[in-house]
Amino acid sequence: MSGHNRWTKIKRKKEAMGATKGALFTKLIREVTVAARIGGGDPEHNARLRSAVLAAREANMPADNITRAIKKGTGELEGVNYEEMIYEGYGPGGVALVVEVLTDNKNRTAGDVRATFTKGGGSLAASGAVAFVFDRKGVVPVKKGPSEDEVMELALDAGAEDVLPDGEGGFEVRTDTGSLMHVHKALESKLPVGAPRMMHLPKTTVRVAGETAEKVLRLIENLEENEDVQHVYANFEIDDAEMAAIESRV
């Protein structure tokens, strides 16, 4: 299992324990609201909203919260107008980062993100300076249970591009951006799938170790603690044994 996947597991554990549940709900509500504003309030005809609603349900968000967020997006209830922004930058060791943001105050968020990069030993970069390191793909998580052959056959039949182990006994089904919802709908009645999402997946990785590895993880965590930041993607790789040692101290 890659260190990157192990770090994702640590974050899920924190969310499950409730340590970051409030912040997670805030981010999910914003995504539901923006998705409804852009594509309408019907998840069956709005792929982004369907993905956002499924993610909210997976996080055990109350149904009333989801409904209110949709109505704020469609204008049935008064709500905040969030703007989508993407920041690109470099962390310690030359690790590339893409930061997705939903904000109601661009100036505040830009200052906060820049300060977090600087304090964490990184720096913001110009638009396009980092994005080329990543591919924009759809990902459908498959939970532990079915075999790789079973997942592969069903996923490819549904139009997926690839299937990769997630390091925890499950799999990631990867698709092109336009096929994500079709593949998810085709698999959800046959496999134990999680909420689908669009992701920035690194084409190449940078291996980091020691103090540099800890600084990279700290920078990512500090960015994710900002309520305006929805997702942080990075192309770091950390040795499994070292990642396990870091995990024991988290």
C-alpha positions in Angstrom: 0.0 0.0 0.0 1.4 3.4 -0.9 2.0 6.0 1.8 -0.5 8.2 0.0 -3.3 5.7 0.5 -2.3 5.2 4.1 -2.6 8.9 4.7 -6.2 8.9 3.2 -7.0 6.1 5.7 -5.8 8.2 8.6 -8.1 11.1 7.5 -11.1 8.7 7.2 -10.4 7.5 10.7 -10.4 11.0 12.1 -13.7 11.7 10.4 -15.2 8.5 11.7 -14.2 9.5 15.3 -15.9 12.8 14.8 -12.7 14.9 15.1 -13.4 16.6 11.8 -17.1 15.7 11.2 -18.3 19.3 11.6 -15.8 20.6 9.0 -16.6 17.7 6.7 -20.4 18.5 6.8 -19.6 22.2 6.0 -17.7 21.2 2.9 -20.3 18.7 1.8 -23.1 21.2 2.2 -21.3 23.7 0.1 -20.7 21.2 -2.7 -24.4 20.2 -2.7 -25.5 23.8 -2.8 -23.1 24.7 -5.7 -24.0 21.6 -7.6 -27.7 22.4 -7.3 -27.1 26.0 -8.4 -25.2 25.1 -11.5 -27.1 22.1 -12.7 -30.6 22.1 -11.0 -32.0 20.4 -8.0 -32.7 16.9 -9.4 -29.9 14.4 -8.7 -31.1 12.1 -11.4 -30.5 14.8 -14.1 -27.5 16.5 -12.4 -24.4 14.2 -12.2 -22.5 16.6 -9.9 -25.4 16.9 -7.5 -26.0 13.1 -7.5 -22.3 12.6 -6.5 -22.5 15.3 -3.8 -25.7 13.9 -2.3 -24.3 10.4 -2.2 -21.1 11.7 -0.5 -23.3 13.5 2.0 -25.3 10.4 2.7 -22.2 8.3 3.0 -21.0 10.7 5.8 -24.3 10.2 7.6 -25.5 13.8 7.0 -29.2 14.2 8.0 -31.5 14.2 5.1 -33.0 17.6 6.1 -29.6 19.2 5.8 -29.1 17.8 2.3 -32.6 19.0 1.3 -32.0 22.5 2.6 -28.6 22.7 0.9 -30.3 21.8 -2.5 -33.0 24.4 -2.0 -30.4 27.1 -1.2 -28.7 26.2 -4.5 -31.9 26.4 -6.5 -32.9 29.6 -4.9 -35.9 28.2 -3.0 -34.2 29.2 0.2 -31.8 32.1 0.8 -28.2 31.1 0.8 -24.6 32.2 0.3 -23.2 32.5 -3.3 -20.0 30.4 -3.4 -17.4 30.7 -6.2 -15.2 27.9 -7.4 -11.4 28.5 -7.4 -8.4 26.3 -8.0 -5.0 27.1 -6.5 -1.8 25.4 -7.6 1.4 25.3 -5.7 4.5 23.4 -4.5 5.1 21.9 -1.1 8.4 20.8 0.6 10.5 18.5 -1.6 8.9 19.8 -4.8 5.6 18.1 -4.2 2.9 19.4 -6.6 -0.4 20.4 -5.0 -3.8 21.3 -6.5 -6.3 22.9 -4.0 -10.0 23.1 -4.9 -11.9 25.9 -3.1 -15.5 27.0 -2.7 -15.6 30.5 -1.2 -17.8 33.5 -0.6 -14.7 35.8 -0.3 -12.0 35.3 -2.9 -9.6 37.8 -1.3 -9.8 36.2 2.2 -9.3 32.7 0.8 -6.4 33.7 -1.4 -4.6 35.3 1.5 -5.3 32.3 3.8 -4.2 29.7 1.2 -1.0 31.7 0.4 -0.2 32.1 4.1 -0.7 28.3 4.7 1.7 27.5 1.8 4.3 29.9 3.0 4.1 28.7 6.6 4.3 25.1 5.5 7.5 25.6 3.5 5.8 25.7 0.1 4.7 28.4 -2.4 1.8 29.2 -4.6 2.3 28.9 -8.4 0.7 30.5 -11.4 -2.4 28.9 -12.9 -1.3 26.0 -15.1 2.1 25.6 -13.5 1.1 22.4 -11.6 -2.2 21.2 -13.2 -0.3 19.4 -16.0 1.1 17.0 -13.5 -2.4 15.6 -12.9 -5.2 14.0 -14.9 -8.8 14.8 -14.2 -10.6 11.5 -13.7 -13.7 10.0 -12.3 -13.3 7.5 -9.4 -15.8 5.0 -8.0 -14.6 3.4 -4.8 -15.5 -0.3 -4.3 -15.5 -1.5 -0.8 -13.9 -4.7 0.5 -15.5 -7.9 -0.5 -15.5 -8.8 -4.2 -12.4 -10.1 -6.0 -10.3 -8.0 -8.3 -11.4 -10.2 -11.3 -15.0 -9.6 -10.5 -14.6 -5.9 -10.1 -12.5 -5.6 -13.3 -15.0 -7.5 -15.4 -18.0 -5.5 -14.2 -16.1 -2.2 -14.4 -14.8 -2.6 -17.9 -18.2 -3.8 -19.1 -19.7 -0.6 -17.7 -17.2 1.5 -19.6 -14.5 2.2 -17.0 -10.8 2.8 -18.0 -9.0 0.9 -15.2 -9.3 -0.7 -11.7 -6.7 -0.4 -9.0 -6.4 -1.8 -5.5 -6.9 0.8 -2.8 -4.6 -0.8 -0.3 -7.4 -1.6 2.1 -8.9 -4.6 0.4 -11.1 -2.5 -1.9 -10.6 -1.0 -5.3 -10.7 2.3 -7.2 -12.6 2.1 -10.5 -11.3 4.9 -12.7 -13.2 6.5 -15.6 -13.0 9.4 -18.0 -14.8 12.5 -16.7 -17.9 12.0 -18.9 -18.5 8.4 -17.9 -18.4 8.6 -14.1 -22.1 8.7 -13.4 -22.9 6.0 -16.1 -20.3 3.7 -14.6 -21.4 4.3 -11.0 -25.1 3.6 -11.9 -24.1 0.4 -13.7 -22.1 -0.9 -10.7 -24.1 0.2 -7.7 -26.6 -2.7 -7.9 -23.8 -5.3 -8.4 -20.9 -4.1 -6.1 -20.6 -2.4 -2.7 -19.6 1.0 -4.1 -19.1 4.3 -2.4 -19.9 7.8 -3.6 -18.3 8.7 -7.0 -16.1 11.8 -7.3 -14.0 13.7 -9.8 -10.4 13.8 -8.8 -7.0 15.1 -9.8 -4.8 12.0 -10.1 -1.0 12.4 -10.4 0.7 11.3 -13.6 4.1 11.1 -11.8 5.0 11.1 -8.1 7.7 12.6 -5.9 9.1 10.4 -3.2 9.6 12.2 0.1 11.0 11.0 3.4 12.0 12.0 7.0 11.3 15.6 8.0 10.2 16.5 4.4 7.5 13.9 4.5 6.1 15.2 7.7 6.1 18.7 6.5 4.2 17.7 3.3 1.5 16.0 5.4 1.3 18.9 7.8 0.9 21.3 4.9 -1.9 19.2 3.4 -3.7 18.9 6.7 -3.4 22.6 7.4 -4.9 23.4 4.0 -7.7 20.9 4.5 -8.6 22.6 7.8 -9.6 25.7 6.0 -13.4 25.6 5.6 -13.1 27.1 2.1 -10.9 24.3 0.9 -12.9 21.3 -0.5 -10.1 19.0 -1.7 -6.3 18.9 -1.8 -4.5 16.7 -4.3 -0.8 16.0 -4.2 1.7 13.8 -6.0 3.8 12.7 -3.0 4.8 9.2 -2.3 6.0 8.0 1.1 7.5 4.6 2.0 4.9 2.4 3.8 7.1 1.8 6.9 7.7 5.5 7.3 4.1 6.3 6.8 3.1 3.8 9.4 5.6 5.4 11.8 4.1 8.8 11.1 0.6 7.4 11.6 1.5 6.1 15.1 2.3 9.7 16.1 -0.8 11.3 14.6 
